[in-house]
Amino acid sequence: MTATRFWRVAFAALLCMCLLAAAVAPAANAQEKIVLTFWKHSHPPADVLTEELIKEYMAANPNVEIQMEIIPSNEYLNKVLTAAAGDQLPDLFDINDANHAILTSRGILAPVDAAAFGFESDEAFLEAYVPGSLDPFKGADGKVYGIPFEYNSWTMVINDKIFREAGLDPATDYPKTWEEVGMIGAKLAKVENGRFERQGFAWNLLTPGWTMLLYSPLLYQLGGSILSDDDKGNTCTLNSPEGVKALQTMQDMYTKYGAGAPGINLSTAQNAMEDFVQEKVGMWILGPWAVPTFASNPEVVENYRIIPLPQMTDATRNVVMLSTWLWVVNAKSQKQAEAWKFINFASEQGARWLPAAGYVLPRLGWTDAPEAAEFKGLEVFIDQMQYGRPRLIHPQGGQISTFIHKAVQDAVLNGLDAQTVLDEACQEIESVIQ
C-alpha cells in the first residue's frame, strides 16, 4: 500500500469513527437522568395524587426522575427549617405561608421561572392566577417565590344531623356570630354524668399554625392586630382591648356557655379532623383541604354543611383567615428550571386536586370543571375568600406564632387571665422583633 493510499484509508476510518461518535453521543446524553429531590408534608388524601402526578410527569419526561420523601406533618416544618440552616434542602419542597417569609428573607428560595411555566413574561404568568393571590409571596424585588397549591379560606362546618337532633334547622339556625356559636354549641353538646360525650363546639389548638388561624380572625374582626401598623410594625399590640376581648371570647365557649371543655379533643396534628369525623363535635373550624378526610364516615359525608365563618357582634369588618401551602424551589438547586416545569404541571391539575385532597388552587381555569360542581360547600369557601386575610407573614413569624400559641393555650385550656398571658406574650414577641 502506498503512503498516499494509507493516509486516505486512515482518514476515511477516522471520519467514520467521528460520525459514529456524533450519532451515538446525543443518544447517550438523552439517557442521562435529571434527578429531582422533593420533600412533601404528609396529608394522606394528597399523598396518593402527588405520587400519581409524579409518575405521569416522569412518563412524559423520561429523562427526569423525581424522588419524593413524604414526611409526617408533625415533624415536617422542623425538618425543613433545620435543613435550611444546614444547607441540606432538596431541589423542591413545600412550605406554609407562616414560614415562607423566613426562607425568602434569607435568600433560600428561588424566584418562579415564568419561562418554565410556558409564559413569555412575568406579567403573563401573574395573569394566570387569581388577582392578589400571589402577592404575599413576593420578595422585595417584586418576584414571586412559590406557587400555592393549597389556598384555604377557613370557615365553619356543622353536622346537620346533630342540629336536627337538637331541634334546630341547619339551613337557617346556624350561628352567625361567636356569641351564637356558644349558645348553639351548648344546645348541641351531649353531657352524661358530668362528661362530654359530644361537644357542641371546640377549639382545635393543635399547633401554633392552627392557633393563629383560630385566634387571629376574632382579633382582626374587632379591628385589632398582632403588631403595630396593622402587623407591619415592630411593637406588639396583642394585649390591646381588642386582643384581650378576642381571647376572652374563646374562653367563653367553655366557661360561659359550656359548648365544650378543654383537653378532651381527639384530634391530633396528623388527624386534625378526628372529632368531627367521629361526630364528637357539632361545629368545627376548617379549610377545604379537610373535606376529603370525612370519607371514612359516610354519615358525616351525608350530613356536613359548610357555613360562613361567624363574626364578632361588634366587628368592624368581616374577616376570614387564609392559609396557604406552596411549592418552592431551593435557590441552590442546579435543576431549578426542571423543578419549576414539574410544579407548573402539578399546578395545572386543579380539577384533580379538589376531590382528591380538597385543595383549592388559585390558578385560573379549572373551577368550571364537573369536579368543582360536585364538591359540596366549595361555593362557600370561594365566597368567603373575599373577606380573606393571610396569617401573620413576618421573618420572625415562627417564633411569634409560638408565643401566641402558648398564651392562647394558657388562657383557653388552663384558665389563666387573658390580659396577663397576652402581656407576657408581647414581652416575648418584642424580644425577637426589636
MOTADA-V507018 format. One record per residue. RES is the residue in one small letter. NEAR is the number of other C-alpha atoms within 12 Angstrom. Layout:
res->RES near->NEAR
res->RES near->NEAR
//
This chain:
res->m near->9
res->t near->8
res->a near->9
res->t near->10
res->r near->11
res->f near->12
res->w near->14
res->r near->14
res->v near->15
res->a near->15
res->f near->14
res->a near->14
res->a near->14
res->l near->14
res->l near->15
res->c near->14
res->m near->15
res->c near->14
res->l near->14
res->l near->14
res->a near->15
res->a near->14
res->a near->14
res->v near->14
res->a near->15
res->p near->13
res->a near->13
res->a near->13
res->n near->14
res->a near->15
res->q near->16
res->e near->15
res->k near->18
res->i near->25
res->v near->25
res->l near->33
res->t near->30
res->f near->34
res->w near->34
res->k near->36
res->h near->32
res->s near->29
res->h near->32
res->p near->26
res->p near->29
res->a near->30
res->d near->24
res->v near->20
res->l near->26
res->t near->36
res->e near->23
res->e near->21
res->l near->27
res->i near->29
res->k near->22
res->e near->20
res->y near->24
res->m near->24
res->a near->14
res->a near->15
res->n near->23
res->p near->18
res->n near->20
res->v near->27
res->e near->26
res->i near->34
res->q near->24
res->m near->27
res->e near->24
res->i near->25
res->i near->23
res->p near->22
res->s near->28
res->n near->22
res->e near->18
res->y near->26
res->l near->33
res->n near->18
res->k near->27
res->v near->35
res->l near->25
res->t near->15
res->a near->20
res->a near->28
res->a near->16
res->g near->12
res->d near->21
res->q near->21
res->l near->32
res->p near->35
res->d near->39
res->l near->43
res->f near->49
res->d near->43
res->i near->42
res->n near->41
res->d near->45
res->a near->36
res->n near->40
res->h near->45
res->a near->32
res->i near->31
res->l near->41
res->t near->35
res->s near->22
res->r near->21
res->g near->23
res->i near->34
res->l near->40
res->a near->36
res->p near->34
res->v near->40
res->d near->35
res->a near->29
res->a near->20
res->a near->23
res->f near->28
res->g near->21
res->f near->18
res->e near->14
res->s near->17
res->d near->21
res->e near->17
res->a near->15
res->f near->26
res->l near->28
res->e near->20
res->a near->27
res->y near->27
res->v near->24
res->p near->17
res->g near->21
res->s near->36
res->l near->32
res->d near->25
res->p near->34
res->f near->39
res->k near->27
res->g near->27
res->a near->16
res->d near->13
res->g near->17
res->k near->25
res->v near->34
res->y near->39
res->g near->44
res->i near->52
res->p near->41
res->f near->42
res->e near->36
res->y near->41
res->n near->44
res->s near->46
res->w near->46
res->t near->43
res->m near->40
res->v near->45
res->i near->47
res->n near->40
res->d near->31
res->k near->25
res->i near->35
res->f near->34
res->r near->20
res->e near->16
res->a near->22
res->g near->16
res->l near->22
res->d near->19
res->p near->27
res->a near->18
res->t near->15
res->d near->23
res->y near->38
res->p near->37
res->k near->23
res->t near->26
res->w near->39
res->e near->31
res->e near->28
res->v near->43
res->g near->37
res->m near->27
res->i near->34
res->g near->41
res->a near->33
res->k near->32
res->l near->42
res->a near->36
res->k near->28
res->v near->20
res->e near->10
res->n near->7
res->g near->12
res->r near->15
res->f near->26
res->e near->24
res->r near->32
res->q near->44
res->g near->43
res->f near->48
res->a near->48
res->w near->48
res->n near->42
res->l near->37
res->l near->30
res->t near->29
res->p near->32
res->g near->39
res->w near->33
res->t near->35
res->m near->44
res->l near->42
res->l near->46
res->y near->49
res->s near->44
res->p near->45
res->l near->42
res->l near->43
res->y near->42
res->q near->33
res->l near->31
res->g near->30
res->g near->32
res->s near->35
res->i near->43
res->l near->33
res->s near->20
res->d near->14
res->d near->20
res->d near->27
res->k near->19
res->g near->19
res->n near->24
res->t near->26
res->c near->33
res->t near->33
res->l near->45
res->n near->34
res->s near->28
res->p near->20
res->e near->31
res->g near->38
res->v near->34
res->k near->33
res->a near->41
res->l near->46
res->q near->35
res->t near->35
res->m near->44
res->q near->36
res->d near->33
res->m near->36
res->y near->34
res->t near->24
res->k near->21
res->y near->28
res->g near->32
res->a near->38
res->g near->45
res->a near->37
res->p near->30
res->g near->22
res->i near->24
res->n near->33
res->l near->27
res->s near->25
res->t near->20
res->a near->25
res->q near->23
res->n near->26
res->a near->32
res->m near->39
res->e near->28
res->d near->34
res->f near->43
res->v near->34
res->q near->27
res->e near->38
res->k near->31
res->v near->44
res->g near->47
res->m near->52
res->w near->44
res->i near->42
res->l near->42
res->g near->43
res->p near->44
res->w near->38
res->a near->42
res->v near->45
res->p near->31
res->t near->32
res->f near->35
res->a near->25
res->s near->19
res->n near->20
res->p near->15
res->e near->18
res->v near->31
res->v near->28
res->e near->18
res->n near->29
res->y near->37
res->r near->38
res->i near->38
res->i near->39
res->p near->38
res->l near->41
res->p near->36
res->q near->34
res->m near->33
res->t near->21
res->d near->20
res->a near->23
res->t near->17
res->r near->22
res->n near->28
res->v near->35
res->v near->42
res->m near->43
res->l near->42
res->s near->42
res->t near->41
res->w near->36
res->l near->41
res->w near->42
res->v near->46
res->v near->42
res->n near->39
res->a near->31
res->k near->20
res->s near->28
res->q near->19
res->k near->28
res->q near->32
res->a near->28
res->e near->32
res->a near->41
res->w near->36
res->k near->33
res->f near->41
res->i near->38
res->n near->32
res->f near->28
res->a near->33
res->s near->35
res->e near->29
res->q near->32
res->g near->34
res->a near->31
res->r near->30
res->w near->37
res->l near->40
res->p near->33
res->a near->31
res->a near->36
res->g near->39
res->y near->44
res->v near->46
res->l near->40
res->p near->37
res->r near->32
res->l near->22
res->g near->19
res->w near->24
res->t near->28
res->d near->15
res->a near->18
res->p near->15
res->e near->23
res->a near->28
res->a near->16
res->e near->16
res->f near->33
res->k near->27
res->g near->34
res->l near->35
res->e near->24
res->v near->26
res->f near->39
res->i near->32
res->d near->20
res->q near->30
res->m near->33
res->q near->25
res->y near->26
res->g near->32
res->r near->37
res->p near->36
res->r near->42
res->l near->41
res->i near->38
res->h near->31
res->p near->25
res->q near->30
res->g near->33
res->g near->32
res->q near->27
res->i near->39
res->s near->36
res->t near->27
res->f near->34
res->i near->45
res->h near->34
res->k near->32
res->a near->41
res->v near->48
res->q near->35
res->d near->29
res->a near->35
res->v near->37
res->l near->32
res->n near->19
res->g near->26
res->l near->21
res->d near->23
res->a near->35
res->q near->27
res->t near->23
res->v near->30
res->l near->36
res->d near->25
res->e near->26
res->a near->37
res->c near->35
res->q near->24
res->e near->25
res->i near->34
res->e near->24
res->s near->17
res->v near->22
res->i near->23
res->q near->14
//
